[in-house]
Each structure stands twice: as C-alpha cells, then as structure tokens.
Amino acid sequence: MRKAIDWLFRPLEFVIVALLVAMVAMVFGNVVLRYGFNSGIVISEEMSRYFFVWLTFIGAVITFRENAHMGVETMVRLFGRRGRLVCMALSNLIIIGCAGVFFWGTWLQAPINATMRAPVSGMPMIWVYGIGFFTGGMIALIAGIRLARILLGRVTDEEVRAFAGEHVDEVTTASENPSATGRRAQ
C-alpha cells in the first residue's frame, strides 16, 4: 500500500521540479535579455509568478504527506501513547476543518476567477487560484485517512514517536554520540 501511494506522489514531485526549472529558466532568461539586449519576454514574468503559486501549493501537499510541516511537540512529548493519539486525532480534525474552509473558499471564488483573465497571457485566473481545490482536497483526504487509522488503531509506535518529534532527537543523538548507537568509538 505504501509503495502504491509513493508511486502516486512521484508525479507531483516531478511537477514541482519542472515548475522550478521553468521558473529559473524564465527569470534567468529575462535577466539576460534585459541587461544584455534591453528587451524581455513579458509573459515569462507572469507565468513565473503563477508557477511559484502552483509550486508552493503542490509542495504543501507533499510536505503534509511527509509530516514535514513545522510542529510544536513540546506539550505532546509529555504525554504517553494514549495522550499522543488524542493529540494526533485532534490535530487531524483541525486540519480537516482548515482544509475544508480553504476548499470552500476556493469554491466560492471560482466563478469570479473563471471570468477574470490574466493581464498578459489572457489565461482564466481559475487556472491559478483553482490550485486551492487540489491543495484543500488532498490535505483533507490525507488528514482523513490519518484520522481513520487512529480510530481503527492502526497507528504504529514509530508514527506516534514521529508525531511527538522524537525521531529527530534519535537521529541527532546518534550522529552526535556514536556510542549511543551501540558502537564504540575507536
């Protein structure tokens, strides 16, 4: 199951790389054209901004899936497994609520954005701001799956430790103190 999900997210990582490469190429090309030839490609300024928006929101979904968003684990570390599971469940409920509000806001703005056009390319702005559908929907879906796993009792101890930020400490401790991993320094 994990490999199938990884396989589904691989194209998103490729899209992010492609957007970043295209942004760099457009901005760099415009800098060279401006300073070297006193000209530029007007549409590249607009598209690089839109690519940055898409890159950010697609990246937010990938980052959320990988549990790489910032978190405050100070209080969570004080609890045992049950308390941490309660915090995980509450956290995912709040995330579902926020993602739902984000999705709903995008839905309400969609008719306006569908009729507005980008100044240079003439592209409907729903193509820019419609990324909120993807981001809000995917984050709500991921949080919903996590919540279901918590309620069904399928959360591993490793996931609970990661939620409390303990995995970071283990890596730091092992790299700073080689004897902590069971090997003696020679």
VEXDREN-2710 file (C-alpha; in Angstrom, 1 decimal):
% VEXDREN-2710
k/r/px/py/pz
1/MET/0.0/0.0/0.0
2/ARG/2.8/2.4/0.9
3/LYS/4.6/1.8/-2.4
4/ALA/1.4/2.5/-4.3
5/ILE/0.9/5.8/-2.5
6/ASP/4.6/6.7/-3.1
7/TRP/4.1/5.9/-6.8
8/LEU/1.0/8.2/-6.9
9/PHE/3.0/11.1/-5.3
10/ARG/6.1/10.7/-7.6
11/PRO/4.5/12.6/-10.5
12/LEU/3.8/15.5/-8.1
13/GLU/7.4/15.7/-7.2
14/PHE/8.3/15.7/-10.9
15/VAL/5.8/18.6/-11.4
16/ILE/7.4/20.6/-8.7
17/VAL/10.9/20.1/-10.2
18/ALA/9.5/21.0/-13.7
19/LEU/7.9/24.2/-12.3
20/LEU/11.1/25.2/-10.5
21/VAL/13.2/24.6/-13.6
22/ALA/10.8/26.5/-15.8
23/MET/10.7/29.4/-13.2
24/VAL/14.5/29.6/-13.1
25/ALA/14.8/29.5/-16.9
26/MET/12.2/32.2/-17.4
27/VAL/13.6/34.5/-14.8
28/PHE/17.2/34.0/-15.8
29/GLY/16.3/34.4/-19.5
30/ASN/14.5/37.7/-18.8
31/VAL/17.5/39.0/-16.7
32/VAL/19.9/38.2/-19.6
33/LEU/17.5/39.8/-22.1
34/ARG/17.0/42.9/-20.1
35/TYR/20.6/43.6/-19.2
36/GLY/22.2/42.3/-22.4
37/PHE/19.7/43.2/-25.1
38/ASN/17.4/45.8/-23.4
39/SER/14.3/43.6/-24.0
40/GLY/12.4/40.8/-22.3
41/ILE/9.6/38.3/-22.6
42/VAL/6.6/39.8/-20.9
43/ILE/4.7/36.5/-20.5
44/SER/7.6/34.9/-18.6
45/GLU/7.2/37.3/-15.7
46/GLU/3.5/36.4/-15.3
47/MET/4.0/32.7/-15.8
48/SER/6.9/32.5/-13.3
49/ARG/4.7/34.1/-10.7
50/TYR/1.9/31.6/-11.4
51/PHE/4.4/28.7/-11.4
52/PHE/5.6/29.8/-8.0
53/VAL/2.0/29.7/-6.7
54/TRP/1.5/26.2/-8.1
55/LEU/4.8/25.0/-6.8
56/THR/4.0/26.3/-3.3
57/PHE/0.6/24.7/-3.0
58/ILE/1.6/21.4/-4.6
59/GLY/4.6/21.4/-2.3
60/ALA/2.3/21.9/0.7
61/VAL/0.5/18.7/-0.1
62/ILE/3.7/16.7/-0.4
63/THR/5.2/18.3/2.7
64/PHE/2.0/17.5/4.7
65/ARG/2.1/13.9/3.5
66/GLU/5.7/13.5/4.6
67/ASN/4.9/15.1/8.1
68/ALA/7.5/17.7/7.3
69/HIS/5.5/20.8/8.3
70/MET/6.6/22.7/11.4
71/GLY/5.1/21.4/14.6
72/VAL/5.2/22.2/18.3
73/GLU/5.9/18.9/20.0
74/THR/6.8/20.3/23.5
75/MET/3.5/19.5/25.1
76/VAL/2.9/16.3/23.1
77/ARG/6.2/14.8/24.4
78/LEU/4.8/15.0/27.9
79/PHE/2.0/12.5/27.1
80/GLY/2.1/8.7/26.8
81/ARG/0.8/6.9/23.8
82/ARG/-2.9/7.4/24.5
83/GLY/-2.5/11.2/25.0
84/ARG/-0.4/11.4/21.9
85/LEU/-3.1/9.6/19.9
86/VAL/-5.7/12.0/21.2
87/CYS/-3.5/15.0/20.2
88/MET/-3.0/13.4/16.8
89/ALA/-6.7/12.9/16.3
90/LEU/-7.5/16.5/17.4
91/SER/-4.7/17.8/15.2
92/ASN/-6.1/16.0/12.1
93/LEU/-9.7/17.2/12.9
94/ILE/-8.4/20.8/13.0
95/ILE/-6.5/20.2/9.8
96/ILE/-9.6/18.7/8.1
97/GLY/-11.6/21.8/9.2
98/CYS/-9.0/24.2/7.9
99/ALA/-8.6/22.4/4.6
100/GLY/-12.3/22.3/4.2
101/VAL/-12.6/26.1/4.7
102/PHE/-9.8/26.5/2.2
103/PHE/-11.6/24.3/-0.3
104/TRP/-14.9/26.0/0.3
105/GLY/-13.3/29.5/-0.1
106/THR/-11.8/28.4/-3.4
107/TRP/-15.2/27.1/-4.4
108/LEU/-16.9/30.4/-3.6
109/GLN/-14.2/32.4/-5.5
110/ALA/-14.2/30.0/-8.6
111/PRO/-17.0/31.8/-10.5
112/ILE/-15.2/35.1/-10.1
113/ASN/-11.8/33.7/-11.0
114/ALA/-13.2/31.9/-14.0
115/THR/-14.3/35.2/-15.5
116/MET/-11.2/37.1/-14.8
117/ARG/-8.3/36.9/-17.2
118/ALA/-4.5/37.3/-16.6
119/PRO/-3.3/40.6/-17.9
120/VAL/-0.6/39.3/-20.3
121/SER/-1.5/35.7/-21.2
122/GLY/-5.2/36.1/-21.1
123/MET/-5.5/32.8/-19.2
124/PRO/-8.5/32.4/-16.9
125/MET/-7.5/33.1/-13.3
126/ILE/-9.2/29.9/-12.2
127/TRP/-6.1/28.1/-13.5
128/VAL/-4.0/30.0/-11.0
129/TYR/-6.3/30.1/-8.0
130/GLY/-8.0/26.8/-8.7
131/ILE/-5.0/25.0/-7.1
132/GLY/-6.8/25.6/-3.9
133/PHE/-9.2/22.7/-4.9
134/PHE/-6.3/20.4/-5.2
135/THR/-4.5/21.5/-2.0
136/GLY/-7.5/21.7/0.2
137/GLY/-8.9/18.4/-1.1
138/MET/-5.7/16.5/-0.8
139/ILE/-4.7/17.7/2.6
140/ALA/-8.3/16.9/3.9
141/LEU/-8.0/13.5/2.3
142/ILE/-4.6/12.7/3.9
143/ALA/-5.7/14.0/7.3
144/GLY/-9.0/12.0/7.0
145/ILE/-7.0/8.8/6.3
146/ARG/-4.7/9.5/9.2
147/LEU/-7.8/10.1/11.5
148/ALA/-9.3/6.8/10.3
149/ARG/-6.1/5.0/11.0
150/ILE/-6.1/6.5/14.5
151/LEU/-9.7/5.5/15.2
152/LEU/-9.1/2.0/13.8
153/GLY/-6.0/1.5/16.0
154/ARG/-3.6/1.1/13.1
155/VAL/-1.1/3.8/14.0
156/THR/2.4/2.4/14.7
157/ASP/4.6/3.4/17.6
158/GLU/7.0/4.9/15.1
159/GLU/4.3/7.2/13.8
160/VAL/3.4/8.2/17.3
161/ARG/7.0/9.0/18.1
162/ALA/7.4/10.9/14.9
163/PHE/4.3/13.0/15.8
164/ALA/5.9/13.9/19.1
165/GLY/9.1/14.8/17.3
166/GLU/11.2/12.1/18.9
167/HIS/12.5/10.8/15.6
168/VAL/14.5/14.0/15.2
169/ASP/16.2/13.5/18.6
170/GLU/17.2/10.0/17.9
171/VAL/18.9/11.0/14.6
172/THR/20.6/13.9/16.3
173/THR/21.7/11.9/19.3
174/ALA/23.1/9.1/17.1
175/SER/25.1/11.5/14.9
176/GLU/26.5/13.5/17.9
177/ASN/27.3/10.4/20.0
178/PRO/28.5/7.3/18.1
179/SER/28.4/5.2/21.3
180/ALA/24.6/5.9/21.5
181/THR/24.0/3.5/18.6
182/GLY/25.7/0.7/20.3
183/ARG/29.1/1.1/18.5
184/ARG/32.1/2.1/20.4
185/ALA/34.3/4.9/19.1
186/GLN/37.7/3.6/18.1
END
